Amino acid sequence: MKKFLYVFNYPPEDRDLCALEFKALFKDKYVSKCYLTNKDYSVDRSVFIKAKIDIWQIDKDFDNLISKVDKLHKNYADFKVIYLKNEITHVEYQETLQKCKDISWKIEGSVNMSKPQHVIAITKLGDQWICGYYHHGVPSWKKHDKKPHTFSNSLDIRLARTLINIAAGDNEKIRIVDPCCGMGTVVLEGLALGLDIEGFDISREISWLARKNLKYFGYDEYLINKVSIHDLQKHYDVAIMDIPYNLYTPITYQEQCQIIQSSRKICDKMIMVTFENMSKEINQAGFLIIDSCLRKKTEYVKFGRYIYVCI
């Protein structure tokens, strides 16, 4: 079975958020920024995936690795070989240069060091040498940062993409709803990943602007509608909800609790985002919190967004 090596990267304040997403995507506990698996995701699926290697061969002996790669008869026009640094095993720079050259001699085609069309990577994890086709993380999700309508407390694109991954995991057929969708950031990220998602908002103006955002990027604008969460009749596999708070929409604590209670009726699973600890209110609504983290803007501030995974 084919294997893949993923390399993750994030600022210190996002480690717990990365771990939460990692558990959803890979069904495993996050331990290291390097991860070997047979799960195949696009390198731009997660904002935390820095790189991915489609592994050709693994061997403890580098000479054996060279021999195995030679037998694959790989052929690329305009390729180069790089050494991918990792946090587990350090290899001296001069040694990495030589080993990249050794591998490149076993690949047919033409080398182009300045503008390669294909990149082959080698790296060493522990006592194992790895060689394969290299994919560098391309932040395709950044394009939604340029949506024409937004407001200052909207979920940022990185968090929205991560929430989608936490909600969907490896289930491409899951049905998702954002019942308090605001400007539609979460809906945009779900659509970008080809998922079945729609959004609702109680505000006529905000839902109209969110529709314009969807239309701007070529999506069906009628996937967002003006409907209160209390009036939703559909049922979904999972909901993603950023609890409204007293900024653009005046809302009381009691109304926040009513929103949480109504969300229990529309989904089997909930990814909930709050600006303060609301675990008690979530439990009182009949949810069981199975995982959570606090996502702070920087490592040194006390406040941030609480993220709960609830069933």
N, C-alpha and C positions, 0 to 999 in steps of 0.2 A: 504494500500500500504506500502511495506517495506521501512524503512528509514535507512539512514546511517549517521554517524558522522565522518567527516574528520577533522584531526588536521594538521595544516600547520606549517612549520618551515623554516626559511631562515635567512641569514645574513642581516643586515640593508640595505645594498646597493641593495639588490635584491627585496625589497618590491614592488616597482612599476612593476617590471617584473612579479612577482608572481600575482599581481593584474590583469595584462594584460592577462596572461594565464587563471586565474580564470574566468574572464569574458567570455572567449571563451568556456571553459569546462562546466561552470554551468549557463551561461546566466544570471548572476547576478552581482551586485556590490560587490567588496571585502570589507569587514568591519572588520572581526575578524579572528584570527587563528583557530577558531572552526566554523564548518559549518554543519548544518543539511539539508539533502536533500534526495530526492528519486532517485537521479542519482547514478548508480552503476558503479564505475570505479575500475580497479585493483589498489591496493595500490602503485604499483611501476610505475603507469602511469606518474606521475609528480615527478620531483626532489624535489618539495616543500611539498609533502604529507608525513608527518612524521608517521601518523597512521590513521587507519580507524576502526570504530566499526560497525559491522552489528547489528543493534539495535533489541534486543528481546522485551524489555519493557521500558516504560517511565512512571514515576509517581512522583508527588510532595512529597508523603509520602513514606519513605524508607521501612516501614513495609509492605505497599501495594505492593511495588516493589518486595520484597522478596516473598510474597504470589503469585504474578503473575509468577515469575520465577519458583517457585515450581510446578505450574500447567503445565509448559511446559515439564516437565519430561526429561530434558536434561541429556545426559549420555556421558561422555568422559573418556577414559583411559589416564592417565598422563596429567592432566590439572592443571592449577593454576589460581587464580583470582588476578588481579592487580587493583590498583586505578590509573586512567590516569589523571595526573595533566593537568590543563588548565588555560589560562590567565584570564578567566571570573570569576570563583568562587574558592576561597581558602577554603580547608577543612583541619583541623589539622591532622597531621600524625597519631596519635594514633587512631583517629576516623576512618580514612581510613583503618587502619589495622583491626579494629573490624568489619567494614562493609564488607570487603573482606571475612573475616571468616564467617560472617552471610550468605552471598550469596553462598559460597562454600558448606555449609551444604545442600543446596537445589539442588545441582547438583550431580547426581549419577556418579559413576566411581571411579577413583583413583587419588589422588593428587600427583603431582610431582613438587616441588618447584624449583629444580635445573635444570632439563632438561625436561620441559613440552613439550608435543606434541601439546597441545591446550592451548590457553590463553583466559580467559574471563575477560572483563574489566568493571569496573563501573566508573562513573564520575558524577559530579554535575555541571550542567549549569544553572546559575541563581537559580531558586527554583525547578528545575526539576532534578530528579535522573534518570540516564540512565544505562542500563545494556545490554551487548551483546557480540558477538564474536569479538575478537581483532585481527587485522592484523597490523604488524609492517612494516614500509616502508623498502623494500629491494632494494637497488640501482642496479638493474639488468643492467641498462644502463652503469654502470661503466666499463663493460667488453670492450666496444668499445674504452676506453682510451688506450688499449693495441694494437691498430691497428699497423701493421708493418710500415706504411708509413704516415708521417705527416710533417707539417712545423710549425714554431713557431707562425704564425699569424692565424692558423686554428681556426675556431670556437670551443670553448671548448664543451665537451659533454653535460654539464648541459644546456648551452644555446641552443645547437642544439635540444635537446629533448624538451625544452620549445617552441622553434619556431615551431616545428612540432605540438605541442598541440594548439598553437595559430592559426595555419593554418587550422587544421582539426576540432578542437572543438569536438563535439559529432558525427560527420559525418564519419562513418567508410568506406563509399564508395567513398569518395572524391578522385579526381585525382590530384596529386601533382607533381611539377617539381622543381628542383634546376638547373637553367640554367647556373650558374657559380659555379659548385659544388666543385671545388678544390679537396681535398682528399676524398670527399664523406661522410663527417661526418653527414650532415643532411640526406642524403640518407640512411645511416646506421640506424639512429634513426627512420626514417619512416618505414623501412622494419621491424625493431624490434617490431613495434606496429602493424604489419600486414597490412600496408596501401599500396595503389597503388602509387608508387613514382618512378621516374627515374631522372637521372642527366646528365648534359652535361658540357663540358669544352672546351675552344678553344685550350688549350695546349695539344699536343700529349702526352708529357711525364707525365703531371699531370693526365690526364684522364686515362692513362695506369696504373699509380700507384694507382689511386682511384679504378680501377677495381680489382687490386690485393688485396686491402683492403676488398672489398665486397667478393671476393672468399675466403679470409682467414677466414671469419666468416660464410661461407657456403651459401652465397646469390648468385644470378645470376649476374655474373660480367658484363654481357652485358646490364644491366640496366643503365650503364654509358657509354657514347659515346663521341667521339671528334666531337663536332659540335658547331659552333658559335651561340650565341643567336640571331644574326641577320638573321641566315639562318633557324631557327626553323619554321616548318610548322604546327606542332601540336598545339592544344589549350587545356588548362588545367583549372580545377576549381580554383586552387590556385598555385602561385609560391612563393618560398622562395629564396631570393637572397641576398647574402653578396656582396655588390659592391666591385669589385677589386680596389686596390689602389696601389700606387707606392712602392712596396716592392719587391716581387718576379716577378711580371709582370709589366713592365713599362706601365703606362697608363696616358693619359692626362685628364684634366677636361672635354674637349669636348667629349672624348671617353666614359667617365663615363655617361655623359648626353645621349649619343647615346644608351648606354646599357639600361638606364632607359626608354627611348622612345621605344626601341624594346620590352621591357618586357610588355608594355601596350598591345601589339598585341597578346600575347600568353596566357593570363590568365584573368579570371574574377576578381580575388582578388590577392593582392600581399602583402607578408610580406617582407619588405625591411630592410636591415641592412647596416648602413653607419658609417664611422669614423668621420664624421662631419655633421652638420645640412644641409640637402639637401632637406628640405621641399619645397622650392621654385622650385627646379628642378623637384621634383616629381609631383607637381601640374601642372607645365608646360607640362609634358608628358601626362596629361589628367587623372591623378589619383586624387581621393579624399581621403585625410588622415582622417580616422575615429577614430584612436587611435594611441598613441605613448608613448614611454618612453625612458629614457636614462639609459642604464645599465653600471654602472661604476665598475671597478675592485675592488675598496674598497670605503668605505663610504666617505673618505676624499680627493679623487682625483677629479679634475675637468673634466677630459676627460673620454670617454668610447665609447660604441657603441650605436648609435641611432637606435631604432627599430620602424618602422612605419607599421601600418596596413592600407592598401589602397584598395579601390575599384574603 
